Amino acid sequence: MVFQFCPVCGCQRWKTYVNPQTGGWYCHAPEHSGGGKIDIGQPIANRGQVVLSRLQGKDACVVAWSEVSLPKWEPLSNRAIRYLAKRRISREQATRLGIVEMEDRMRVIVPYYGREGEIIYWTARSYSNLEEGPKYLAASGRHPLYVRPGWHQHDTLVLVEGVFDAIAVHQETGMPVAAIGGKALPRYLDQNVLDLSARRLVVLLDGDALADAIKIKRRFTPRRQVDVVPLPVGQDPSDLGSKLKELM
């Protein structure tokens, strides 16, 4: 059996091969074993069977994130506050969310919080037209979900692409929201999504990501009720304001 995802290293760019009889497996991903070497699973230790069951969704691979520190930061400047206001985030809300500004005064930092309120990840978004570097910076390693309002199971969970979408949707609807960090949901986050949602998922991606939203629906439909909310091309959830309530 051939899979496009390895539950051990999380790589989705290299194939993983599993023998369904013995549970033996190997993964070509350089991230897995280094140097592009094949990492052989040992059926005698039942590891191959564990890999197979994870790939089949019976025992999802859960990534644990440790506490991290933010890069050097300063309190929000007036320019950063004006930028956040355009994203529908007030000064008071930014304070509650722990949003600060990078020392270079070119980016705002949004911390991700774990189940115990610890910081487990961060992203920094450029707001200056003078900055020639990348639009986004982030902590190293695999990214977790950005969850609003917290790590508790809810009847319904909304999935969006980015952190600002998550903040906007929660603010307008009061519903729990998780940002998946892009158009595609990494497989290693599947169990986190299931842990957060008891019954229903609402997939609310940007207008140009309908095909990606449908892929997510197919992945979770056997285990959750999944509704896809299509948006017009060129729009994202944070553009809709009060109209969001009508879509839910």
N, C-alpha and C positions, 0 to 999 in steps of 0.2 A: 504494500500500500504506500502511496506517495502523497505527502502533504506539503503544502507551501508554507508551513509554519512549524517552528520547533518550540515546544512548551518549556524546554529547559533554558535555552538562551534567548528566546523571544524573537529570533530573527524571522522575517517574512520574505527575505530576498533570496534565500537558498532553500533547496528542497530537503525534506527529512524523509527517510525511507524506514518503514517499519514492517517486520515480518509478523503477520497476524497470528501465525501458529506459535512461534517461540517468543514473540515480543521483542526480539532483537532489533536494534535500530541504529542508524547513523545519520549524522548531520554534517553537511559540508560548510556550514557558516564559519568564517574566520573568527567571529565574535565568540563562538562556542569553545573552540579548542586552540585557536591561535595558529597562524601560518596556513590556514586553509586545510589543516589536517582533518581527516574524518574521525569523529569521536564515536566509538563503538559502544553501544549499550550492552550491558551484560545480563542476558536472560537469567543466569544462575542467581543473580541478586534481585530478580523480579523488577529491575529498573526499567527494562524494555516494556514490560506489561504496564507499568505505571505511565510511561510515555504514551503508549497506545491509548490507554483509557482517558488520559487528558486530552489527546487529540480528538477523541470521539465525544468529548464533552461530559464524560462521567465523573471526572475528577479534575476540575479546572486548575490551572497553575496560577497560584496567587503570589504576587510580588509584594514583599514587605519593604516599605520605605523607611529609612532611618532619618533621624532629625538632622537638618542641615542649617547652615548659617547664611544669612543674606550677604551679598557683596557690600562693600562700603557704601553707606547711604546717608542722606540728609533728609530733614523734613521737607514736605512739599513746598516748592516755590509757587509764586503767583502764576507763573507761566504753566506749570504742571497742573495747577488747580483749574485753570481755564481750559486746558486740554481735556481733563477729566470731565468737566462740565459739558463739553461737546459730546462726550460719550455717555451723558446722562448720569454721571456719578458726582454727587455733591461732596463738598469738603468733609462734612460730618460722616457721610457714608464711607468715604475713603479712609477716614480715621478708624472707623469700626472694622474695616476690612484689612487694616494694617498696611495700606498702600503707602509707599514712601518713594523717594527719588534717588537715583544713582548719584554718586559723588560727582560725576561729570556734568550733572544738570542737563542731561540730554534724554533721559529715559525715566519712566516710572516703573517701579518694581511691584509686582503683585505676588504676595506669598500664598502658597498652598498649605493648608493645615490638615494634619492627620486626625485620627480618631480621638486623641487625647489633647488636641489643641496645639500640638507641636508643629513647627514649620518643617515640611518634608520636601519642599520643592519651591521654585520661584521662576517667574518669567519677567523680563523687562522689555517694555515696549517704547521705541523711540517716538518722541513727539516733536522733535525739532527738524525743520527743513534743512538746517545746516549740517546735520549729522550725515556723514558719507558711509558709515559702517552699516552693518545689518540692522534691519528693522526690529528684529527680536533677538534677545539674548536669553539664555536659560541656564538653570543648574545642570550639572553633568548627570548622566545616567538616564534611565527610562523615566518618562514622565508619568505621574499619577493622574487621576481625575481631579479637576478643580471642582469642588462640591459646594453648592450653596443650598441650604443654609448650614448643613453639617453632616457628619457621618452617622446618619440614622436611617433605618429602613422606612420607606414610605410606600403608600399604595401606588402612587404614580410618580415617575421620574422623567424629567425632560432632558434630552441629550442635545447639546449644541456644540459648535466648533470651538469657540474661544472664550477666554475668561470674561471679556467685556460683554459678550452675549449672555453668559451665565448670570452675571450681575444684573443686566438689564431685564432679562426674562423673569428672574426671581423678584425683582423690584416691582414689576408691573403686574405679575400674576399671583405672587405669593407661593408659587409652586416650587418644590425642590428641583434643582437643576444641576447637571454635571457637564462640564466642558471636556470634550474628548481630546482636545489639542490638535485639531485638524479635521480634514474631511473623512479620513479613515480611522476606525477604531482599532487600535492594536489588540491582538488576540489576548495578550496577557492582562488586559483590563476587563475581559468578559466577566470574570467572577466578581470583580468589584461592582460592576453594573448590576449583576443579579443580587448581590448583597444589599444594594441600596434600594432596589425596587421589589415590592412584594407581588404586584400583579401586572402593572401597565407601564409601558415605555412610550414616550412621545418623542419621535425623532424630528428635530427642528434645525436642519442644517441650512447653510446659505443657499440662495436661489440657483447657483450653478452646481450644486452637489446632490441633485435628486438621485442620480444613479448610486452614489455612495450611501445615501439614506436607505434606499431599497436593499442594498447589500446588508446593512445593519439589521433591517427588519427580518430578512431571511435567516440571519444567524440566531435571532432571539425568539422568533415566532413559536417554535415548539415549546418554549419555556415561559414566555410572557405574552400578554396581549401587546401588540406593537402597532402604533399609529404613526404614519408619516405625514407631516404637515408640509406640503410643497410651497415654496415661496417664489415669487417672480424672479427671473434672472436679474442679477444686479442688486438684489436686496439681501440683507441679513437680519436676524431677529432683532438686533438692537435698533434697527431703523423703524420698527413698527409701533413702538410706544404702546398706547392704550389698546390698539387693535389686537395685541397679543391675546388678551382674554377671550376674544371672540374665536380665535383659532384653536383654543384648547378644548 
